[in-house]
Amino acid sequence: MSERLQKFLARAGVASRRHAEGLITAGRVSVNNQRVTELGTKVEPTDLVTVDGTLVDKEAPPPPGTENIVEELADPTFEQGLEAAAPGADEAMEALEQAMEE
């Protein structure tokens, strides 16, 4: 059964669907050793998917408690609330976002 590549990446715990779209359009995702940059690309269960050269484990569920991390980081109200609660949090947020991209 085929599914959209961004959904596959989200289900494998690589990124949220929206963040996965960014990975795809940036050319960081390959399917069967072919770089994919087009959204909506379908993958089959037998396809080999890599992100930045690292094979995506199809069976790995996302770690507990991480389901909404990317969505919260993308929410401007979350950042505003964090900055109000913890001055200097902008630098910490930038470091966290960079670490997530690696």
C-alpha positions in Angstrom: 0.0 0.0 0.0 1.6 3.3 -1.0 1.5 6.5 1.0 2.7 10.0 0.6 6.4 10.5 1.5 5.7 13.2 4.0 3.2 11.0 5.8 5.6 8.1 5.8 8.4 10.3 7.4 6.0 11.6 10.0 4.8 8.1 10.9 8.4 6.9 11.2 9.0 9.7 13.7 11.5 11.7 11.5 9.5 14.9 11.5 6.0 16.3 11.5 4.3 16.2 8.1 4.8 19.9 7.6 8.5 19.7 8.6 8.9 16.6 6.3 7.6 18.7 3.4 10.5 21.1 4.0 13.0 18.3 4.1 11.6 17.0 0.8 11.6 20.4 -1.0 15.2 21.0 0.3 16.4 17.9 -1.4 17.4 16.1 1.8 15.2 13.0 1.2 16.0 10.1 -1.2 13.8 7.1 -2.2 15.7 4.1 -3.6 18.8 6.3 -4.0 17.0 8.9 -6.0 16.7 12.4 -4.6 13.1 13.5 -4.2 12.0 17.2 -4.2 8.4 16.9 -5.3 5.7 16.9 -2.7 3.1 14.2 -3.0 5.6 11.5 -4.0 4.3 8.1 -3.1 6.4 5.4 -1.5 5.8 1.7 -1.2 6.6 -0.5 1.9 9.6 -2.0 0.0 11.2 1.4 -0.8 14.4 2.5 0.9 14.0 6.0 2.2 16.9 8.1 3.5 17.1 11.5 5.1 20.5 13.2 4.8 21.9 9.8 3.9 20.5 8.0 7.0 18.1 5.1 6.4 14.6 5.7 7.9 13.5 2.8 10.1 9.9 2.1 9.0 9.1 0.3 12.2 10.3 2.9 14.7 7.5 4.7 16.4 8.1 8.2 17.6 9.4 8.5 21.1 6.7 9.0 23.7 5.8 12.6 24.4 7.3 14.0 21.2 4.2 14.0 19.0 3.7 17.8 19.2 7.2 19.2 19.6 7.7 20.4 16.0 4.1 21.8 15.9 4.7 23.7 19.2 8.0 25.1 17.9 6.3 26.4 14.8 3.5 28.1 16.8 4.4 31.8 17.3 2.2 32.0 20.5 4.3 29.2 22.0 7.5 31.1 21.5 6.0 34.4 22.8 4.8 32.6 25.9 8.1 31.0 26.4 10.0 34.3 26.0 7.8 35.9 28.6 8.2 33.1 31.0 12.0 32.7 30.5 13.9 35.7 29.1 16.6 34.7 26.7 14.7 31.7 25.5 15.0 32.8 21.9 18.7 31.7 21.9 17.7 28.4 23.4 14.9 27.9 20.8 17.3 28.6 18.0 19.8 26.1 19.3 17.0 23.5 19.7 15.8 24.1 16.2 19.3 23.7 14.8 19.8 20.5 16.7 16.5 19.1 15.4 17.6 19.8 11.8 20.9 17.9 12.2 
